[in-house]
Amino acid sequence: MNYDLIIIGSGPGGYVAAIRASQLGMKVGVVERAELGGICLNWGCIPTKSLLKSAQVYQYIQHAGNYGIDIEGEAKPDFTKIIERSRQVADGMSKGIQYLFKKNNVDHIKGFGKLVSITQDKTVEVTDDEGNKTVYACKNIILATGARSRELPNLKQDGEKIIGYREALTLKKQPESMIVVGSGAIGTELAFFYNSIGTKVTLVEFLPNVVPVEDEEVSKQLGRSLKKVKIKVMVKSTVESVDKSGDKCKVVIKTPKGEEIHEADIVLSAVGISPNIQGIGIEDLGIELEKGKIKVDDFYKTNVDGIYAIGDIVHGPALAHVASAEGIVCVEKIAGKNPKPVDYTNVPGCTYTSPEVASIGLTEKAALEAGYELKIGKFPFTASGKASSAGERDGFVKLIFDVKTDLLLGAHLIGANVTEMIEELAIARKMKASSKDILETIHPHPTMSESVKDAAEDANNEAIHL
């Protein structure tokens, strides 16, 4: 069967690109050997949020007395049921992709896809679970194969005692203790989840602060919040070795004060991801790489005509919403439209710990290094009526403006539900809103989001509630 477009990979880049391509009149096939929806939907974004919701419910019950509610008896987390619920949520979302494919006439080609020809008709060889091979012809191919958990030489994953994020989502038994290596979004979210349900957690980070890509003030605030809930946070530290010969892992951690030995049932490696580019034919067909990822232009075309790549296998933030945006731009360009390139300077990032973290644009440090003269506004949630009513007073809103133009350079939020607030600031940056535009916009009261207005007021020395 001939296709206008074959996409290898059905994650948030691949499936979104497929649906948009079908809307534009293309005949589309998506090659996927596992569950539709890719890592994000099945083993990342969605199931982790399910686990974190269970942890939040448990925490509410434990602190019900703070809200004037008496609960008789002891609430206990059922680890097996929590895991089962997260898998059910992910499965339901994957079935939703199946429905969308049928609705939009997108073919699911089940198996492992490999490029085998780049002549006038491109061809993809698909190997199914039984080892049978079928070759499909098409005009264009998009590679959207995603990424997997990165392994360090001294932290080889065995799936039992040293695990990656996939195993962390499907453990059969709740560990009594866990060491999490790496404090990016994956590491901090899973550390927070396991700690919330009673596992003793140690979080190890090589750099001086947790969530090191965030603004330094946010990173330090999250570090304090994690310590407040009894997570042991070790920054400027590295795991040197793991001895897993006994019942527990003996982990040698190099700290600024010297080496320490810590024991834990499980070591979770969350030190980043590696792109899935091996075995898909790019080596044989001369597709160019750059620093371990596929090199593409502004519209995701490789150096080979008709071959495109999006998502975690190209340079750019490894985020689901970025992959989706790339997929849409890519297929619209293939269809002869005139899409604008993705603006990588205006991508929101979110971490779903408690408090949550959300940010967009330049950090204070990056803005200063870029030569801007800054005016900064901050508003703490301790001064927010909605935050106080909700019992969620940790955190703040921080807005960074350019003195010369008054434009918003960056926004950095930490607190309850800030991942739902960041889009206001993404739109503000896209529309080139000034601090005056933000503070003159009436925000509803009482809300957490009115703290954005308060922070803009503070940047202009017009703060009412500080």
N, C-alpha and C positions, 0 to 999 in steps of 0.2 A: 504494500500500500504506500503510495506517495503522499507526503505531507508538505505543506508550505513551511512548517516549523516543527522541529522536534526539540523538546527541552529535556535535558538529563538532570533529574532532581525535582522533587515536588515540595520543597520547603517554601517559606514565605516569599522567596524570590521566584522560584519555579512555578508554583501554582497560580500566583497572581499574574505573572507574565503570560501564562497559558490562557487564562480567562480573558485578559485584555486582548490578546492576539485573536482569540475567537470572536470577540466583539468587533474586531476590525476586519473580519471576513476571512481569516486564515483557517486552514485545516491543520489542527494541532494535535500532536501526540506527546505525552509526558512519560518518560521512562523512570520508573521508581520500583526498586526491589523490596522496599520495606513499607511502612505505613505511610499513607498520603499525609502531607503536612510537614514532613521533615523533622529535624531535631527540635526546632522551636516548639512546634505543636505537640510532639509526642514525648520529647525527652528534655525539654528546656523550659521556655517561657510559661507554657500553660500548666503542666503538672506541678512545677515549683510554686506557682501562685495558688494552686489548690492546697498544697501542703501548708503554705504560709497562712491561708485562710483558716485551716484547722487549728494551727497554732494560735492564731488571733482569738478564735472562739474559746479555746482552752484558757488563754490568758484573761479574757473577760470574765470567765467563770471564777477563776482564781481570785480576781480582784472585784468580784461583784459587791462586796461589802463597801467598797469605796463609792459605789453608786446608790447605796441605801437598800441593797437587796440581800436578804439572808438566804443562803442555800444550805440545806441540811445534807450531811453526808459528804464524802470526798469525791470530787470529780477526777477521773483518771483517763489519760489518753489511751486509746486502743490503737497501737501502732499499725497493726495489720489492716484495720478498717480505714485508717487515715491514708495508707498507701493505696488500698483498693479504690478509695474514692478518687484519688488523683489519677489513677489509671483509667477509671470510668469516664472522668471528665475529658482526658486526652483522647480516649477512644471515640467519644461522642463528637468531638471536634473533627477528628479524622474522617468520620462518617459524613460530617458536614461537607468536607472537601469532595468526597465521592458524589454527593448530591449536586454540588456546584459544577463538577465536571460533566455530569449527565445533562444538567440544565443548559450548559454552554457548549455541548457537543465536543468536549475535549476527551480524547482517547487516553485511557491509562494503559500503558504498555508495561506489564509487570516483568521485572528482571533487572539485571545489571547492564548498563549501557556503556559502549565503547565506540569511539570514533574509528572508522576503518578506511574512509576515503574522503578526500577533499577536492575531488574533480568537480566538473560542472554540477553533477548531482551529488550532494553530500550523502554519506551512508553511515548508519549507526547499527552496530551489531549488539543485539540484546540476548543475554544468556539468562534463561529462567532457572528456577530452583532445582530442576531436574538435570540441568546442564545442556538443555537444548538451545541451539543458537538460531536466531532469526535476524535477517538483515532488512532494515527499513531505509528507504530513500527519502530525501527531503531537500528543500531549497536552502534552508537555514537551520542552524543548530545553536541553541543557547545552553551553555554549561552552567548548572546551578547546583553543584554537588555538595556544597556546604563544608562543614568542618567537623572534627572530632576532638576529644580531649587530648591536650598536649601532654607528652610524657617527658620527664626529666631523666637523665641517665642514672641518677642515684635515687629515683623514685618511680621505679618500674611498676606499673599497675598489674596486679594479679587477679583483680575482680573479687577478691575475698577480704584480704586484710588491707591492701593498698588499692583504693578504688578511684574511679572517676565519677563524674556527675550522673551518668546513666545508672550505675550500681547504687548510688546514693538515693535514687528515686524508687528503688525496688528492693531494698534490703528486706530479708525475711524476718529479722529480729532487730529491735531497737538496741543499739549499742549503749553500754553504760558510759563510755568515754570515746571521744573522737578528737583527732588533731586535723585541722583543716589548713592546708598549705596554699596560700594565695588569697588575697582579700579583695579581689574584684567583685563584680556583681554576683557571680556564681558562688564564690567562696563565702561571702558575707551572708547571702540569702540562706544557703544551706546551713551555715554555722548558726544563724539565728533560729532557723526552724528546729534543728535538733536540740539546741539549748532550751528552747521554749517548752519542749515536751519532756525535759528532764535529763537529757544527755549532758555529761560534763564535757564542755567544748573548749579547746585551745585553738586560737587563730594565729597563724604565723605569716608574717609579711616581711619581704625583703627590704622594702622601702620604708621611709620614716613614718608614713601614715597609712591607715587603711583606706580603701577605695582611692588609690593614689592619683587617678586621673581627675578627680574632683578638685574644686577649689579647696585650698588648705584649711580654711575655717570650717567648711563642711566636713572634711575628713576628720579633723580633730573632734568636732561635735559628735560624729558617729562613733568614733573611738570611745568617747566618754559614755555614750549611750549603751554601747555593747558591754563595756566594763560594768555598768550599773546593773545589768541583768546577769552578771556573774560569768560572762565569757572572758577567759584569760586571753588578752591581746598581747602578742609579742611582735613588735615592729623592729626594723633593722636586724632581722634574724633570718637564718636560713637552715633548712633541714640538710644535714650533712650525710646522714645514713639512717636506714631503718633495719633493725634486726627483728624479723618476724618468726623466728624459730620457736619461740615460746607461746603461751596462751595469749599474751598481749604483745603488741609491737613496742619495741624499745627504740625510741627516736632520739637521735643525737641532734640537738639544735644549737647552732652557733649564734650567740648573742653578743652584744657589745661588751658584756661582762665576762665572756668566756663560754665554753661549751657546757650545755646542760643536757641531762637525759630525762626524757618524759615518756611515760607509758600510756598507751591507749588501745582500745579494742580495734579501732579502725583509723586508718590514715586516709583522708580524702585529698587527692591532688586536684587543685583548682587553679593551675598556673597558666591558664590560657588555652588556646585551641590551635590545631594544625589543619590547614586546608586539605580537602580530599581531592587531590589531583593525580594520585598514583593509579596506574592501570586503566585510565580512561582514554588512552590513545594519543595524548598530546605530545608525548616524547617522540613518537614515530612520525608525526605529521608536521613537525617543525613549529609548533605553536610556542611563541616566545614567552619566557618567564622573566620576572623582575623581583628579586629578593624573595624567592620562594612562592610567589603568587603569579597568576596569569596577568600579563600586561595587556591593557585595553585602552581605547581612547575614551573621549567624553561620552560616547554612546555605546560603550561596552563591546566594540568590535575588536577582535584580536588582530594580529598581523596577517591572518589568513581570511580571505574573503568568505563571507557566509558563516563564520564561526564567531560566536559571542560568548561572553562570560560575565556573570553577576554574582553578588553576594560575598560570602566569606572567602571565596577563592580569588578575589581581586582586592586591590588596595582600597581602603576606606574602612569606616567603623563597622565592626562585625556585629550588626544589629538587625533584627528581623525587619523593622520598619524601613531600614535603609535598603535591604535586599528587595523589598516590595517596590520601593520607589525606583530603584535601578531597573527592575524588570519591566515596569511600565514605560519608562523612558526608552529602553532598548527596543521593545516591540513596536512602539510608536514610530521610532526611527526606521525600523525595518519596513513598516507599512507605508513609509513615505510621508509621514506627518512631520511636523517641525517642533518637536518637544524641546523644552529647555533642559540643559544638563542639571543633574542633581546638585543642589547647593550644600556641599559638605560642611560649610561654616555654620549652618543653621539646623543641626540635627539634635533633637533632644535625647538625653540619656537618662535612664531611670534604674534605681536599685530599690527592691521591694522589702527591705528590712523594716523594722519598727524602731525609730522613725524611718520613713521612706526618704530617698534622696532623688532629686531631679535637677537637671541642669541643662543649659544651652549656651552656646557661644564661648567667649573667652573667660578664663579664670582671671582673678586679679593679677596674679603673677605674669600670665601670658600677655595681658593687656599692657602692663608696665614694660615688659620686654619688647613689645611691639612699638613702644614710643608714645603711647597715648597719655594724655593728662586726664586723670580720672576724678569723677565724683561718684561716691558710693553711698547707697542708702540701705539700711538694714532695719528689719522689724522682727522682734522676737515673738514667738508664739506665747510666751508667758504674759504678753500684754493683749492677747487676742481673747475676746469673750467667747467665741465659738470653741477655740482650743481649750480654754479653761472648762467650759461646760462639758466637753467631750472627755476631759481628763487626759488630754494629749498636748501637754505644754512644752515638750522638748522641741527645739529647733528654731528656725528663723527663715526669713526671706532676705536674700542679698541681691541687690541690683547694681550693676556697674555701667556707668554712662561715660561717654566721651565729653569732656568739658567744652571742646571746641564746637561740636555739632549737636550736643545733647542727645545723641542717638544711643540706644541700648546696645552695649557691647557684649554683655553676658548676664545671665541670671542663674542663681544658685540657691536651691531650696532644700531644706531638710525639715521634715515634720510629717504629721499624719496627712495622708491623701495628697501629698504634693505632686505625685505622679499624675494626678488628674488636673493639676493646676498649671503645669508647665506649658501647655499648648497655648494659653493666652500670651505667653511671652515669646513663643515661637512665631506666632502671628504678628506680634508687635515688632519683632526684629525684621520679619519679611516685609512688613508694610512701612518700615523705617519710622516707627513711632518714637517720639521723644519722651523724656521723663515727664514733661508737662502734659503730653497727650495721655499718658497713663494716669497721672494724678488727677487730671480733670475728667476722667471717665468714671461715672458713678458705679461703684461696686455694691452688690447686695450685702446687707447686714442682717444677722450675724453670719459670716462665712469665714472660712480659712482664707479664701481668695482675696478678701479685702485687704489682707496683709500686703499684697502686691502694691496696691494703691498707697498704703502706709509707708512702704519702703521707698516708693518714688517721692513721696512727700519728704521723707527724711533726707533724701539725696539733695533736695532743694531747700533744706533748712526750714521746712514748713510743717514738720511733724505735729500732728494734733494729739495722737494717743501715746506719745513717748515722753 
